[in-house]
Amino acid sequence: MDALSFTRTRIPTEQIPNAWDAFQRRTGDIRPFSLDEYPILEAMAQWYFEHREDGGFDEREMVAHSLAVYEYLLLLLGGLEGTPEYEGLLSGIGPTVVYLYCGIGQLERAKFYAQLLEREYKAGRLPEEDYLQVMKFYEEIVIREHGGSLAAVKEDLHKINRLCWDTIADRDRRIDRLTEENGRLIERVARATSPVVLGEAQERLRASYG
């Protein structure tokens, strides 16, 4: 990765979504990566992020390179998010992409992926904890877009908070339901193993069969 010419190439912000794809097309002696090779692409994107503070590298540029590889992977994924082979890919990568775009100040792109992840959550493919974290980022994005004015984004923030509270309330309802079901099961087990119940069963068997 350190020797790859792409690693030393500066990526303008507006070119991040297409940078890795363009590099592969310019380099005629390599075959572009396919979606089936997503573990390699993930590892490359992680390498850029993990080495962002190494000597000789510009931190922001390394984050941009990481995002460029993630963007290429998510471009390949388009439309296949719900298939069994790849159903956890967007939900696994997406929060990192939102975080990285926030880090370099690309709020529109971060918001775009936050909205995609909201859809992933509703489809049951994004864990609740990750969804709530993404919504916190989304809230920060909305505030930063309006110059930090809470009054200007009151309606948007109310919508985000409502989504989060609904999510938490739904979780609490599920917990209450499971607790209730567990209580009924425990009660049934207790009755079934009660000495009185077992004694009654023995008496019925003795009366019927001797």
N, C-alpha and C positions, 0 to 999 in steps of 0.2 A: 504493500500500500504506500509506503514511504517513497518507493522508486517510481510509482505510477505518475505519469506526467499530469494527469488530472488533479492530483493532490496539490500541485504547485500552481495551478491555473486559477486566477481570480474569477469569482463568479458574481456578476452584478446582481443585485437583489431581484430585479424583475425577471432574471433568467434562471433563477433557482429551480422552478418546476420542470424545466426542460434541459437543464445543464448536463445531467448524466446521459440522457438519451442522445443528445447532440454529440457528446464526446464519443459514444460508441459508434455513431454513424460516421463520424470523421475518421475513426480508426478502422480502416478496412480489413485489418488482419485478425480481428477478433469477432466472434459471433455475439450479438447482443444477448444479454441474460434473458431467460424466460421466467415466467411466474413459478414454474416448478423449482427453480433455483433460488427461491426466496430466502432460505437460510443464509446463503452466501451474501445476498444483498443486505440482509439485516446485519450480518457481521461487519460488512464494510461500513455501513452507516454508523454502527456503534464504535468502530475503530476511529473514525473521524472525531466523534464526540469525546471519546476517552483520551485522545491525544491532543485535544484542543489547547492545552496549556503547556505542551512540550516546547522546548527551545527551538527557535527557527520557524515556528508556526504562528499565524495570526489567529487568535481565538475565534473572532467573528467569522473569519473565512472558513475555519474548520467546521463550525456549526452550519454554515451555508452548504458545505460539501456533504455533511451528514444529511441535511434536509434534501439535497438534490437526489441522493440515492433513495431515501425514503419516498420521495415524490415519484420517482420512476417506478418503484415497486407498487405503490398505490395506484398508479396509472394502469399498470398491468392487471391489477386486481379488479378494476372497475366493472361492476355488474356481477361479480362472483362472490360478493361478501357473504352471501347466505348459503353457499354450497358447502357440503360436508368437509371437503378438502381444505377450504380456506376460511371457514366461518369465524375463526378466532384471530385472523390476521389484522384487520382494520381495528378491531377493539384492542388488540395488543399493542399495535404501533401508534395508533391515533393520539392517545394522551401525550406520548413523547413528542410527537410532531407539533401539537398545540403548544406544549411547553417551550420547545425550541423556537418556534415562530414568535412567541411572546418575548423570548429572550433577546431576539434581534430586532424587535419592534415592528414586525410585520403583522399587524393586528388583523387586517382583513383576511389574510390567509389562515391565521389562528382561529378566527371566528368561523370561517368556512368549515374547518375540520371539527370544531366544537359542535357545529350543527349536524355534521355527519354522524358524530358520536352520539348525539341525542337520539338519532334514528336507530343506531346500533343498540342503545339501551332499551328502547321501546321494543326492539325485535328480540330482546333477551340475550344478546350476545356480549354486552358490556356489563361487568360487575357493578353493583350499586356504588361501592366505594370509589371506583374510578370515575363513574358518572358524576358523583357529587364533587369530586376534585376538579373535573373538567368544567362543571358549572361555576365553580369558584373562579377559575381562570376566565370564563366567559364574562362573569360579573366585572372582573378587573378590566377586561378589554373594553366593555361598554363604558365604564367610567373614564378610562384613559382616552377613548375616542372623543369624549365630550369635555376634555380639558379638566377632568376631576370634579366637574359640577354634578353633585348628586341630584339637585333639583331637575336638571335637564334630562336625566335618565330615569326618573322616578318610575315611569310606566314599565320600561324594560326591566328594571331591577325587580319590580313587583312580580313580573312574569317569571323571572328566573327563580326568585325566592319561592314562589308558589309551586314551581316544578320540584324544587328541592324538598319543600315541606310535604308535598303530595307523595314523593318518593319515600320519605322517612315514615309518613303515616301508613303507607302501604306495607312497609316492612314491619311496623309495629302491629298492624292487623294480622299479618302472617304469623308473627311470633305468638300473639294472643291465641290464634286459632290452633297452632301447634301445641301450645301449653294446655289448652282445653282438651285436645285430642289425647295428649299424653296422660292427663289426669284421668280421663275415662279408661284408658288402657290399664293404667296402674290399678284403678278400682276393680276392673274385671279380673286382673291377675290376682289381686288380693282376695277377691271372693272365691276364685277358683282354687286357691291354695289354702283357704281357711280350714282349720281342723273340723269346724262344724259342718261345712259343706262337704268335706271329704268323708266325715262320719255318716252323713245322710246318704251319700252315694253308696257307701259300703252296705248300709242297711237295706237300700233298695236292691242291690245286687244279691245280698244274702236272702232276702225275701223271694226274689225271682228264681235264683239258681241254687240256693242252699250253700 
